[in-house]
Amino acid sequence: GVCRPHYEDRRADKEHAQHLRCSPNYVQRTFKETTGVTLREYQAERRLNEVLRLLEGSDLKIEAIARDVGFRSKKDL
């Protein structure tokens, strides 16, 4: 869907706006009004949930998981 986090790309707000053919500010404001959280807060929660899922369900090392979901290092996680 449109609001799935772009783990590798930090320009997700702009991409969401382009996909919806409106301004990034409009997307951010409407998302917050609708959900009660900002798009970035939502994305951060999704990323952390993905980290937890991978930690519990795979043999990947935390460094690999951190990189896979868009953190620069395990320290950023």
Disulfide bonds with the S-S distance in Angstrom:
none
